[in-house]
């Protein structure tokens, strides 16, 4: 049985990160920034083309009827809608288990603003990013995101007991947490790998379930579009 983990296609935030979203000083508070990130940030024209590429690619990777899940963020929902436009009623299903890491009051803060505002968090953010907990109701990669990833992995494992495929449209940090669990790798090792080359938008991580164990069988990335 097949599990596909897909990072959403390129969003406006990805393309214009340091020009529009990370202004210094930030022109809005953390709650407003999180609402913008969750509900307003859509795909770029390139992201639309990546999602269309997914629509052509996914049928060759999925042999059984798919059960499709997305995060509750617009950019993941839009990617799924373009990539899989003809799903049965009730699919895809949105789940917060696949959401981006919640950065709380630090959402869209530049590093300068973050370190100036929360100096007590600076060392963890610089040296131990996986355990850094975002201030103001945010979460860490090692606990909050990883727990959500574990819950989704359990959901996928249960679904795959019947002949089907599970497809998850998610985000960069959630994909890191899922990789750590599915491939039994420590988070610092994956983060070190990501510093050399970040998982591209619209990349597909493909896993096969044998018994209770997942094995990564392939990674498929979109061509330059």
Order of alpha helices (4+ residues) and beta strands (2+ residues): beta-alpha-alpha-alpha-beta-alpha-beta-alpha-alpha-alpha-beta-alpha-alpha-beta-beta
